[in-house]
Amino acid sequence: MHHYRKATAVFIIVLTLMLPLFLEKKEETAVVNLDEVLTASKHLQQLRRESRAELGEEDPLQTAEAEIMEILRREAEILAAENSYSSIIIDQAVYQGGKNISQEIADKIDSKYK
């Protein structure tokens, strides 16, 4: 009878130590293509149009870049927390792989800034 108690205790300890390995969420890297987001998001297109109307000939992306990048960073941070992304890379052509969340972030921006 004493051996069964020891075996049960060892079994419980092993399960306790192994359980976190099975419960961890796999974190992945997400990639955001800036051109896709600007094309898909109506709110960001509106920001570009407004800056084009104010400044005329200058590139609207350059003039509204700070505001657009701030919105993207804020929304990317929220998505990273919600979906357990280890990191979100914005417009890095060098990086290969990762989940493309450009459309998802554009939809989130449009729904938030209606």
PyMOL commands that set and color helices and strands:
alter all, ss='L'
color gray80, all
select helices_A, chain A and resi 2-23+34-40+42-55+60-63+65-83+102-112
alter helices_A, ss='H'
color red, helices_A
select strands_A, chain A and resi 28-32+85-90+99-100
alter strands_A, ss='S'
color yellow, strands_A
deselect
rebuild
show_as cartoon
